[in-house]
């Protein structure tokens, strides 16, 4: 998080606060140090108002400066502490299991779409179907039905 970034980023910042496991206010050095400390206090209040995502972990808020090389070790320590907490509670492995299933479905969707688009009859029909749907002469549902029917038919040999 950047101190003094302006009101236009408040919505984005709120989303970050809701999702973050560790919060680091950057550029906490030089003329920006006072703003960084003020931002840290504001973020601390905001985080306090949010419902915790994880009952076992409360996101730490830290000041960092790459220029002065301060706070970086603390950020890493908190990242590792968060991982240990997630592993001990079983959340880490459950999340990884969900991710593996998600990756499987993502790969399957990619491969199916690739095979679908590579089918010769679908390839011949696709551009026309898109144009017909765009012009309102064919419903999206009917276009899909026709394209899937073409895909399910064996491709004709050369």
C-alpha positions in Angstrom: 0.0 0.0 0.0 1.2 3.4 -0.9 0.8 6.3 1.6 -1.0 9.4 0.3 -2.2 7.8 -2.9 -5.5 9.7 -3.0 -9.2 9.2 -2.5 -9.6 7.7 -6.0 -8.0 4.5 -4.8 -10.1 4.1 -1.7 -12.3 1.4 -3.2 -9.3 -0.5 -4.4 -7.6 -0.2 -1.0 -10.7 -1.5 0.7 -10.6 -4.6 -1.5 -6.9 -5.0 -0.7 -7.6 -4.7 3.0 -10.3 -7.4 2.8 -8.0 -9.9 1.0 -4.6 -9.2 2.4 -2.8 -11.6 4.7 0.0 -9.1 5.5 -0.3 -5.3 4.9 2.9 -3.2 4.2 2.8 0.5 3.8 5.7 1.2 1.5 8.0 4.2 1.0 8.1 4.9 4.7 11.1 7.1 4.4 12.2 10.7 4.0 9.5 13.3 3.4 6.9 10.5 3.1 7.5 9.0 6.6 4.8 11.1 8.3 2.3 10.2 5.6 3.2 6.5 5.8 2.7 6.5 9.6 -0.6 8.3 9.2 -1.7 5.8 6.5 -0.6 2.9 8.8 -2.9 4.2 11.5 -5.8 4.7 9.1 -5.3 1.2 7.7 -5.2 -0.2 11.2 -8.5 1.4 12.0 -10.0 0.1 8.8 -8.8 -3.4 9.3 -10.2 -3.3 12.8 -13.7 -2.6 11.4 -13.6 -5.5 8.9 -14.8 -8.9 9.7 -11.7 -11.2 9.9 -11.5 -13.7 7.0 -9.6 -16.2 9.1 -10.2 -16.7 12.8 -6.6 -17.9 13.2 -4.9 -14.9 11.6 -5.2 -11.2 11.9 -3.2 -9.4 9.1 -0.2 -7.5 10.6 0.3 -3.9 9.4 3.9 -2.9 8.8 6.0 0.1 7.6 8.6 -0.6 4.9 11.2 1.3 3.0 13.2 -0.3 0.3 15.3 2.9 0.1 16.4 2.5 3.7 16.1 -1.3 3.7 13.7 -1.3 6.7 10.7 -3.5 7.5 11.5 -6.0 4.7 12.6 -8.7 7.1 9.5 -8.2 9.1 7.3 -8.6 6.1 9.0 -11.8 5.2 8.7 -13.1 8.8 5.0 -12.4 8.8 4.5 -14.1 5.4 6.2 -17.2 6.7 4.3 -17.0 10.0 1.0 -16.8 8.0 2.0 -19.9 6.1 2.8 -21.8 9.2 -0.5 -20.8 10.7 -2.4 -21.9 7.6 -0.5 -25.2 7.5 -1.2 -26.0 11.2 -4.9 -25.3 10.7 -5.2 -27.5 7.6 -6.3 -24.5 5.5 -3.1 -24.6 3.4 -3.7 -28.1 2.1 -7.4 -27.6 1.6 -6.7 -24.5 -0.4 -4.1 -26.4 -2.5 -6.5 -29.2 -3.1 -9.2 -26.7 -4.3 -6.6 -25.1 -6.5 -5.6 -28.4 -8.1 -9.2 -29.2 -8.9 -9.6 -25.7 -10.3 -6.5 -26.1 -12.5 -7.9 -29.4 -13.7 -11.1 -27.8 -14.8 -9.3 -24.8 -16.4 -7.1 -27.2 -18.4 -10.0 -29.2 -19.4 -11.9 -26.1 -20.6 -8.9 -24.9 -22.5 -8.4 -28.3 -24.2 -12.1 -28.7 -25.0 -12.3 -25.2 -26.5 -9.1 -25.9 -28.5 -10.6 -29.2 -29.9 -13.9 -27.5 -30.5 -12.3 -24.7 -32.6 -10.1 -27.1 -34.4 -13.0 -29.2 -35.6 -13.4 -28.5 -39.4 -17.1 -28.1 -39.5 -17.2 -25.9 -36.4 -14.4 -23.9 -37.9 -16.5 -23.4 -41.1 -19.6 -22.5 -39.1 -18.2 -20.3 -36.4 -17.7 -17.0 -38.2 -21.1 -17.2 -39.8 -22.8 -18.1 -36.5 -21.1 -15.1 -34.8 -22.3 -12.7 -37.5 -25.8 -14.1 -37.4 -26.0 -13.8 -33.6 -24.5 -10.2 -33.8 -27.1 -9.3 -36.4 -30.0 -10.7 -34.3 -30.9 -13.3 -36.9 -29.9 -16.2 -34.7 -30.2 -16.6 -31.0 -27.1 -17.4 -29.0 -28.7 -20.6 -27.7 -29.5 -21.8 -31.2 -26.0 -20.9 -32.4 -24.5 -23.0 -29.5 -26.9 -25.9 -30.2 -25.9 -25.9 -33.9 -22.2 -25.6 -33.2 -22.3 -28.4 -30.6 -24.2 -30.6 -33.0 -21.5 -30.0 -35.6 -18.8 -30.8 -33.1 -20.5 -34.0 -32.0 -20.6 -35.3 -35.6 -17.4 -37.1 -36.7 -15.1 -34.9 -38.8 -15.2 -35.8 -42.5 -12.0 -37.3 -43.9 -9.9 -35.4 -46.5 
